[in-house]
Structures are given as structure tokens and as C-alpha cells.
Amino acid sequence: MTDLFGDEKAPAPGESQEGRRARRAPAPRPGGGNRRRRSLASFLVMVVILGGLTILAVRVIPPLFESVADPSPSQTDYPGPGQGSVVVDIPEGSSGAAIGQILQQAGVVATVDAFTSAHTANANANSIQPGAYDLPMEMRASDAVNALLDPNRRADTRITIPEGWRSDQVYQRIAESLGVELSEVEAAAQDYAALGLEGPPNTNPEALDPMEGFLYPSTYVVPPGGGPADLLKQMYDRSIAELDALAVAPEDRLRVLTEASIAAREVPAESYGQVTRVIENRLLPENVGDFPTLGMDSTLRYSWDRQNPGVQLPGDEHNTNPDPYNTRLNPGLPPSPIGAVDNVAMAAAVDPEEGPWLYFVTVNLCSEETKFTDSGRSSPRSGRSSRRGTRSTPRTGASAERTSRSRHRSAGRPQPLTGPAPRRLRGARAAPHLRRDRGRGG
């Protein structure tokens, strides 16, 4: 019979069954035990390597990701000089630490501590002004402090409006500062909706500018991209805020601003309260016999200077010019304020000093010493020093915070004329009792 496994050898004669089994079993391969030991060692080495890699990943990789956004813990300051550009806004009243936080978040400085230390070390650091600044990123902290002190780094525009300026002067400065046409500023001043108003703040048709007196004198910051309307709205809102702080009712705002503006044109700040009392006294019904008109030369000068820039006001205009702002010929207050006033002048109009005064005169033009009296005959004089008009340049008064109570307007006070009147037309000579005001002062 043929063997199914043709390769099996026939048993040798006399071979036992055990011998045949042993011959059939496969012979052991050489080195088998060593191979098992090597496999176990390799497995243990791999476990150790994987464990080490895991620990390395946990400890090393996260800080690598964090360093993309923030400097390493050991890097407290950038070496500088910086790269790129970013605009940062520094709010008013920010401390060194607050500024450092803003700059660190914007990528300008490496750490808040580095900037705070540099801020403390710089003697001028407290002079940093609020506003927008165009700064490089990754600056040295000390360089960042110096950059904030550099006016050329400002990304916004700062505009200062002095007290006493007429609105046309204000518009001219805005146009020059923002680099726009004057007509654009004037148009913005008449766009009451853009200013947040329902209409003009002064509806008297004889007013040369309805915004006159409502543009508060101060220093303003126009942010990048801001225009005339943004600035005018700041000025108007500030004026209303100051009036509200003095508890001035909306219906009394125009009167307060008008009286305040006359005082600011006539005398130094320390005499504002006395001049506003003179105005109040002259407008009382019981004094209409002596004062049928207010008789303040500064009001006509305002109108003349606005409409005739660079032309000197002739002396006889006060007694002949029927301009609505001529308070020698027209009763009551002028149609509008005659300049920008701060809260000091406002407070003087809200709460004038107590006194019977009807006249005032400047007895020393250098020191601007002014005397007040209730009698024209006893009015103090010093040669030609009596004040009949206003100064040719705007007065700038100190801006101090005051609070005061609001006073109601006196009943029966004469009101400004409301009918249209031609500008600068000469009329008949004033009556003698009007010319008598020449020696009154004011």
C-alpha cells in the first residue's frame, strides 16, 4: 500500500515503538530560550520609552502652545524696538497698571509688571494723557512709556476751545484741526439731528447762530475717523451737563448763557458775579426809568466783529446802529449769548452776588481792577479807564467746579425784539438819555 505521507520512512527491522516516536518528534531549534528572554526585554524597553514620551508630552507640549500667544515665563520684557502697529485707547484716569494691562493685551509690551516698573521709573509718566495712540507691537516697556508721552504718537486729534470765543471762531479752529472745509463744519453745526437735538437750541430769528453759547470751552479729543459733528456734539453735551449740574431749568438755559457770556466779555472771573448782578438789576421793572435798555457795549461789538472781521468798530455805532445786538438801543438781553462760557461764568449768572449795583467801571486797565456802584454820580473814575466795550481778544477764565441753586427769571423783564431788523443800518441819533450811558461803564 502506498503511504499517504510518502516521505515517512519505513521502520528499521527490530526498531521499537518508542524509538519510532522519538524519531518522528521534531528536533528542538537551537537558541529558543534566549529568544523568549529577548522579546520580554524589548517589551519592557518599549513600555519605558512610551511612558517617557507621555510624560514629555504632558510637560513640554502645552507650554509650547502657550508661548504662541504669550511670552515665556522667563521673558518679562521684549528686547524691542518693536514691529507692526496697533492703535490702543487709554481711558481717562488710567493707572500705570491699567495702562500696562491694555498694552499687554494689545501685544505692545511683554508683561504688565515690566510696564509698571518702567512707568514708575519715568518721572514724566504721570503726564500720559488719555486718548488713542498708534504704537508698535513688542516694544521694550521703557520705550512704550516714552511713546505714550510723544504727541506724535497720538492717533486722535486734540482741540482746545478758549473761553469767550464766538462760534465762528470755534468752527474755524475745528476746520483747521481736522483738515476739513469750513463749510463742512458750518453744515454740521446746523444738522441738529446729527447732534442729537430736535431743533435749534435758540429759536430767536435774530440770533446770528443758534449754537452760540452752547459750545462749551475746553480741550476735546476727536477719535480716529471722527468728524466735525462728533466734536460739536461733545461740546453741546458738555454745556448742557454743566447747566444741569447747576440745576438750570431748560427754559432758563439761554438766559443764563447770555448773561454769563456778557460778564465773561466785560470783566475778569473774580468779578463775574457782580456784573451778572448789574445785569439783573438793570433789567428789573423798577429800574426801567434809568435803564430803558441794558446798555452793554460788548453785545454790539460781538455782532460787529463777527460780521466785519478785522474792521474797527466806530465809536458812534453804539448810539446809531439798530443792530438787534445793540443793547444801548434795544431793550432786554441780546438775541443770543455772545461767546463760549465755562461753568464759573454760568454759576455767576445762576446765582449773582447780592448787591444794589447798577454801574461798574474799570479803574486800572493793567490790573483790570473794577469798581461797582448803585449811583451814576458816584461812579468811580480814573481818567479814560471807564469800560464802554469789550476787549478785542477773547478772555480765558479759569475753569473751576461750582454748584449753586437756580434762580427763576424775574417777572416783567423786558424781552429782546423778535422782529427782523437790518444789520449795521444807521438810523437817527439816539436820544440824550441814551447817550448818557457813556459814563455808566459796562
C-alpha positions as CSV (number, residue, x, y, z in Angstrom):
1,M,0.0,0.0,0.0
2,T,1.2,3.4,-0.8
3,D,1.9,5.7,2.2
4,L,-0.3,8.8,2.3
5,F,2.7,10.7,3.5
6,G,5.2,9.5,1.1
7,D,8.1,10.9,2.9
8,E,7.7,8.7,6.0
9,K,10.5,6.2,6.2
10,A,9.8,2.5,6.8
11,P,10.7,1.3,10.3
12,A,14.0,-0.4,10.6
13,P,14.0,-4.0,11.4
14,G,13.9,-4.6,15.2
15,E,13.1,-0.8,16.0
16,S,10.8,-0.4,19.0
17,Q,7.7,1.8,19.0
18,E,9.3,4.4,21.4
19,G,12.2,4.7,19.1
20,R,9.8,5.4,16.2
21,R,8.0,8.1,18.3
22,A,11.3,9.8,19.2
23,R,12.4,9.8,15.6
24,R,9.1,11.3,14.5
25,A,9.2,14.2,17.0
26,P,10.8,17.5,15.6
27,A,14.2,18.3,16.9
28,P,14.4,21.4,19.1
29,R,15.6,24.6,17.4
30,P,18.8,25.9,18.7
31,G,18.6,29.1,21.0
32,G,14.9,29.0,21.7
33,G,15.1,30.1,25.3
34,N,17.3,33.2,24.6
35,R,14.7,34.4,22.0
36,R,12.0,34.5,24.6
37,R,14.1,36.4,27.0
38,R,15.0,38.9,24.3
39,S,11.3,39.5,23.5
40,L,10.4,40.2,27.1
41,A,13.3,42.7,27.4
42,S,12.2,44.5,24.2
43,F,8.7,44.8,25.5
44,L,9.9,46.3,28.8
45,V,12.1,48.8,26.9
46,M,9.2,49.9,24.7
47,V,7.0,50.4,27.8
48,V,9.6,52.6,29.3
49,I,10.0,54.7,26.1
50,L,6.3,55.2,25.7
51,G,6.0,56.2,29.3
52,G,8.8,58.7,28.9
53,L,7.2,60.2,25.8
54,T,3.9,60.5,27.6
55,I,5.5,62.5,30.4
56,L,7.4,64.6,27.9
57,A,4.2,65.4,26.0
58,V,2.3,66.4,29.2
59,R,5.1,68.7,30.4
60,V,6.5,70.2,27.3
61,I,3.9,70.5,24.6
62,P,1.3,72.7,26.4
63,P,3.9,75.4,27.2
64,L,4.9,75.4,23.5
65,F,1.3,76.3,22.6
66,E,1.0,78.9,25.3
67,S,4.2,80.6,24.0
68,V,2.4,81.3,20.7
69,A,0.2,83.9,22.5
70,D,2.3,84.9,25.5
71,P,6.0,85.3,26.2
72,S,7.7,82.6,28.1
73,P,7.6,83.0,31.9
74,S,11.3,83.9,31.8
75,Q,10.7,86.7,29.2
76,T,9.4,89.7,31.2
77,D,10.2,92.4,28.6
78,Y,10.6,92.5,24.8
79,P,14.1,93.5,23.5
80,G,12.5,96.0,21.1
81,P,12.4,98.1,19.1
82,G,9.1,96.6,18.0
83,Q,7.3,95.7,14.9
84,G,4.0,96.3,13.1
85,S,1.5,98.8,14.5
86,V,-1.6,98.8,16.7
87,V,-3.9,101.6,17.9
88,V,-4.6,101.5,21.7
89,D,-7.1,103.6,23.6
90,I,-6.1,104.9,27.1
91,P,-9.1,105.9,29.2
92,E,-9.1,108.9,31.4
93,G,-7.8,108.3,34.9
94,S,-5.9,105.1,34.0
95,S,-3.2,104.0,36.4
96,G,0.2,102.6,35.3
97,A,-1.0,99.1,36.0
98,A,-4.2,99.7,34.0
99,I,-2.3,101.1,31.1
100,G,0.1,98.1,31.3
101,Q,-2.8,95.7,31.1
102,I,-4.1,97.4,28.0
103,L,-0.7,97.4,26.3
104,Q,0.0,93.8,27.3
105,Q,-3.3,92.6,25.8
106,A,-2.6,94.5,22.6
107,G,0.8,92.9,22.3
108,V,2.7,96.1,22.8
109,V,4.6,95.0,26.0
110,A,5.5,91.6,27.2
111,T,4.2,91.8,30.8
112,V,2.2,94.2,32.9
113,D,5.0,94.1,35.6
114,A,7.6,95.3,33.1
115,F,5.5,98.3,32.0
116,T,4.5,99.1,35.6
117,S,8.2,99.2,36.6
118,A,9.1,101.4,33.6
119,H,6.1,103.6,34.4
120,T,7.3,104.1,38.0
121,A,10.9,104.8,36.9
122,N,9.9,107.5,34.5
123,A,9.4,110.9,36.3
124,N,7.1,112.1,33.5
125,A,4.9,109.0,33.3
126,N,2.0,110.7,35.2
127,S,1.7,113.2,32.3
128,I,0.4,110.5,30.0
129,Q,-2.8,111.8,28.6
130,P,-6.0,109.8,27.8
131,G,-6.7,109.1,24.1
132,A,-5.8,106.9,21.2
133,Y,-2.1,106.1,20.4
134,D,-0.5,104.4,17.4
135,L,2.2,102.1,18.8
136,P,4.5,99.3,17.5
137,M,4.0,95.8,18.9
138,E,6.6,94.0,21.0
139,M,8.2,97.2,22.4
140,R,10.5,97.5,25.3
141,A,8.5,98.6,28.3
142,S,10.5,101.8,28.8
143,D,10.1,102.7,25.1
144,A,6.3,102.2,25.4
145,V,6.2,104.7,28.3
146,N,8.2,107.2,26.2
147,A,5.9,106.6,23.2
148,L,2.8,107.4,25.2
149,L,4.5,110.7,26.2
150,D,5.2,111.6,22.5
151,P,2.4,113.8,21.0
152,N,3.4,112.5,17.5
153,R,2.2,109.0,18.6
154,R,-1.4,110.2,19.1
155,A,-3.9,108.7,16.7
156,D,-6.6,111.1,17.7
157,T,-6.9,114.9,17.5
158,R,-6.9,117.2,20.5
159,I,-8.7,120.6,20.1
160,T,-8.7,123.4,22.7
161,I,-11.5,126.0,22.6
162,P,-10.8,129.0,24.8
163,E,-13.5,130.8,26.8
164,G,-15.1,133.8,25.1
165,W,-14.7,132.6,21.6
166,R,-17.5,133.2,19.2
167,S,-19.0,130.2,17.4
168,D,-17.5,131.3,14.0
169,Q,-14.0,131.2,15.7
170,V,-14.8,127.8,17.0
171,Y,-15.8,126.5,13.6
172,Q,-12.6,127.8,12.0
173,R,-10.4,126.1,14.6
174,I,-12.3,122.8,14.1
175,A,-11.8,123.0,10.3
176,E,-8.1,123.7,10.7
177,S,-7.6,121.0,13.3
178,L,-9.5,118.3,11.4
179,G,-8.3,119.4,7.9
180,V,-11.8,119.9,6.5
181,E,-13.5,122.8,4.8
182,L,-15.1,125.5,7.0
183,S,-18.4,124.9,5.1
184,E,-18.4,121.3,6.3
185,V,-18.2,122.4,9.9
186,E,-20.9,125.0,9.5
187,A,-23.2,122.5,7.9
188,A,-22.5,120.0,10.7
189,A,-23.5,122.8,13.2
190,Q,-26.9,123.1,11.5
191,D,-27.5,119.3,11.3
192,Y,-29.4,119.2,14.6
193,A,-30.5,115.6,14.2
194,A,-26.8,114.5,14.0
195,L,-26.2,116.4,17.2
196,G,-29.0,114.6,19.0
197,L,-31.2,117.7,19.0
198,E,-34.8,118.0,18.0
199,G,-34.1,121.5,16.6
200,P,-32.0,124.6,17.2
201,P,-31.3,125.4,20.8
202,N,-32.1,129.1,20.2
203,T,-35.1,129.8,18.1
204,N,-34.8,133.6,18.1
205,P,-34.8,134.6,14.4
206,E,-32.4,137.4,15.1
207,A,-29.7,135.2,16.6
208,L,-26.6,135.1,14.4
209,D,-26.0,131.5,15.2
210,P,-28.5,129.2,17.2
211,M,-25.5,127.3,18.5
212,E,-23.8,130.3,20.0
213,G,-23.1,129.9,23.7
214,F,-23.8,126.2,23.7
215,L,-20.3,125.2,22.6
216,Y,-18.5,124.6,25.9
217,P,-14.9,125.9,26.1
218,S,-12.5,123.0,26.9
219,T,-10.0,120.6,25.4
220,Y,-11.6,117.8,23.4
221,V,-10.3,114.6,21.8
222,V,-11.6,113.5,18.4
223,P,-11.1,109.8,17.9
224,P,-9.6,108.4,14.7
225,G,-12.1,108.8,11.9
226,G,-14.2,111.4,13.9
227,G,-15.6,114.4,12.2
228,P,-17.0,117.9,13.0
229,A,-20.3,116.5,14.2
230,D,-18.6,114.3,16.7
231,L,-16.8,117.2,18.2
232,L,-19.7,119.7,18.1
233,K,-21.9,117.1,19.9
234,Q,-19.3,116.7,22.6
235,M,-19.2,120.5,23.1
236,Y,-23.0,120.8,23.2
237,D,-23.4,117.9,25.6
238,R,-20.8,119.3,27.9
239,S,-22.6,122.6,28.0
240,I,-25.9,121.0,28.9
241,A,-24.2,118.8,31.5
242,E,-22.7,121.9,33.2
243,L,-26.1,123.7,33.2
244,D,-27.8,120.6,34.6
245,A,-25.2,120.4,37.4
246,L,-26.2,123.9,38.3
247,A,-29.9,122.9,38.3
248,V,-30.7,125.3,35.5
249,A,-34.2,124.6,34.0
250,P,-34.3,124.1,30.2
251,E,-36.3,127.3,29.8
252,D,-33.6,129.3,31.6
253,R,-30.6,128.0,29.8
254,L,-30.5,130.7,27.1
255,R,-30.8,133.5,29.7
256,V,-28.1,132.0,31.9
257,L,-25.7,131.6,29.0
258,T,-26.4,135.1,27.6
259,E,-25.8,136.8,31.0
260,A,-22.7,134.7,31.6
261,S,-21.2,135.5,28.2
262,I,-21.7,139.2,28.8
263,A,-19.9,139.0,32.1
264,A,-17.1,137.0,30.6
265,R,-16.5,139.6,28.0
266,E,-16.6,142.6,30.4
267,V,-14.5,141.7,33.5
268,P,-12.1,139.1,35.0
269,A,-13.6,136.0,36.5
270,E,-13.4,137.3,40.1
271,S,-16.0,140.0,39.1
272,Y,-18.4,137.8,37.1
273,G,-20.9,137.6,40.0
274,Q,-21.1,141.4,40.4
275,V,-21.6,142.0,36.6
276,T,-24.4,139.5,36.4
277,R,-26.0,141.3,39.4
278,V,-25.7,144.6,37.5
279,I,-27.4,142.9,34.5
280,E,-30.2,141.6,36.8
281,N,-30.7,145.0,38.4
282,R,-30.8,146.9,35.2
283,L,-33.5,144.6,33.8
284,L,-35.7,145.0,36.8
285,P,-39.0,146.8,36.0
286,E,-38.4,149.3,38.8
287,N,-35.2,150.4,37.1
288,V,-36.6,150.8,33.6
289,G,-36.7,154.6,34.0
290,D,-33.0,154.9,34.5
291,F,-32.3,151.9,32.2
292,P,-34.7,151.5,29.4
293,T,-32.0,149.4,27.8
294,L,-29.3,147.1,29.2
295,G,-26.5,149.3,27.7
296,M,-23.7,146.8,27.4
297,D,-21.2,147.7,24.7
298,S,-19.9,144.2,24.4
299,T,-23.1,142.9,22.8
300,L,-22.8,145.2,19.7
301,R,-19.1,144.5,19.5
302,Y,-19.8,140.8,19.2
303,S,-22.1,141.3,16.3
304,W,-19.8,143.8,14.6
305,D,-16.7,141.7,14.9
306,R,-18.5,138.6,13.6
307,Q,-19.8,140.4,10.5
308,N,-16.9,142.8,10.0
309,P,-13.7,140.8,10.8
310,G,-10.7,143.0,11.1
311,V,-12.6,146.2,11.0
312,Q,-12.6,148.5,14.0
313,L,-16.0,149.4,15.4
314,P,-16.6,153.1,15.1
315,G,-17.4,154.8,18.4
316,D,-20.7,156.3,17.3
317,E,-22.1,152.9,16.3
318,H,-23.3,152.3,19.8
319,N,-25.7,155.2,19.6
320,T,-26.8,154.8,16.0
321,N,-26.6,151.2,14.8
322,P,-30.0,149.5,15.1
323,D,-28.4,146.0,15.1
324,P,-30.5,143.7,17.4
325,Y,-27.3,143.1,19.4
326,N,-27.0,146.8,20.2
327,T,-28.3,146.9,23.8
328,R,-28.0,150.6,24.0
329,L,-30.9,151.0,21.6
330,N,-32.8,147.7,22.0
331,P,-34.4,146.7,25.3
332,G,-33.7,143.4,27.1
333,L,-31.0,140.9,26.5
334,P,-29.4,140.4,23.1
335,P,-30.8,137.7,20.8
336,S,-28.1,135.1,21.8
337,P,-25.1,134.7,24.0
338,I,-22.0,136.4,22.7
339,G,-19.4,133.7,23.3
340,A,-18.5,130.4,24.9
341,V,-18.6,130.4,28.7
342,D,-17.4,127.9,31.3
343,N,-19.1,126.7,34.5
344,V,-17.6,129.6,36.5
345,A,-19.5,132.2,34.4
346,M,-22.6,130.0,34.4
347,A,-22.6,129.8,38.1
348,A,-22.3,133.6,38.3
349,A,-25.4,134.0,36.2
350,V,-27.3,131.4,38.1
351,D,-26.5,133.0,41.5
352,P,-25.2,136.6,41.2
353,E,-23.6,138.3,44.1
354,E,-26.0,140.2,46.3
355,G,-25.7,144.0,45.8
356,P,-27.6,147.1,44.6
357,W,-25.1,147.8,41.8
358,L,-26.2,149.4,38.6
359,Y,-22.8,150.7,37.3
360,F,-19.3,149.4,37.0
361,V,-16.0,150.9,35.7
362,T,-12.5,149.5,35.3
363,V,-10.2,151.9,37.2
364,N,-7.0,150.1,36.2
365,L,-6.6,148.7,32.7
366,C,-3.4,146.8,33.6
367,S,-4.7,145.0,36.7
368,E,-8.3,145.1,35.5
369,E,-9.5,146.4,38.9
370,T,-13.2,147.1,38.6
371,K,-15.4,149.3,40.8
372,F,-19.2,148.9,41.3
373,T,-21.8,151.4,42.5
374,D,-25.5,151.9,42.5
375,S,-25.2,155.6,41.6
376,G,-24.1,157.1,38.3
377,R,-23.0,160.3,40.0
378,S,-20.7,158.5,42.5
379,S,-19.3,156.1,39.8
380,P,-15.6,155.9,40.4
381,R,-13.5,157.1,37.5
382,S,-9.8,157.2,36.6
383,G,-9.2,159.3,33.6
384,R,-10.2,157.4,30.4
385,S,-10.4,154.0,32.1
386,S,-14.2,153.6,32.1
387,R,-15.2,150.4,30.3
388,R,-17.6,151.0,27.4
389,G,-16.9,148.0,25.3
390,T,-15.2,144.7,25.4
391,R,-11.7,143.6,24.8
392,S,-10.5,142.8,21.3
393,T,-9.3,139.4,22.3
394,P,-11.3,136.6,24.0
395,R,-10.9,136.3,27.7
396,T,-9.9,133.0,29.1
397,G,-11.1,132.3,32.6
398,A,-10.1,129.6,35.0
399,S,-12.3,126.5,34.9
400,A,-13.4,125.6,38.4
401,E,-16.2,123.4,39.5
402,R,-19.0,125.2,41.4
403,T,-22.5,124.3,42.4
404,S,-25.3,126.7,43.0
405,R,-29.0,127.0,43.1
406,S,-31.0,128.0,40.1
407,R,-32.8,131.4,40.2
408,H,-36.1,132.0,38.4
409,R,-36.2,134.7,35.9
410,S,-37.6,138.0,37.2
411,A,-41.1,138.6,36.2
412,G,-41.8,141.5,33.9
413,R,-38.3,141.5,32.5
414,P,-38.1,143.2,29.1
415,Q,-37.6,140.7,26.2
416,P,-35.4,141.0,23.1
417,L,-37.1,142.3,20.0
418,T,-38.3,139.4,17.8
419,G,-39.0,141.2,14.5
420,P,-36.3,141.2,11.8
421,A,-34.0,144.2,11.7
422,P,-31.3,145.1,9.2
423,R,-27.7,144.8,10.2
424,R,-25.5,147.8,10.5
425,L,-28.0,150.3,9.2
426,R,-27.6,153.8,10.5
427,G,-30.6,155.4,12.0
428,A,-31.5,158.7,13.8
429,R,-29.2,159.9,16.5
430,A,-30.0,158.4,19.9
431,A,-32.0,160.5,22.4
432,P,-29.9,162.3,25.1
433,H,-31.0,159.9,27.8
434,L,-29.5,157.0,25.8
435,R,-26.2,158.9,25.2
436,R,-26.0,159.4,28.9
437,D,-24.9,155.8,29.2
438,R,-21.4,156.8,28.0
439,G,-20.3,157.2,31.6
440,R,-22.0,154.2,33.1
441,G,-19.4,151.6,32.4
442,G,-20.3,148.2,31.1
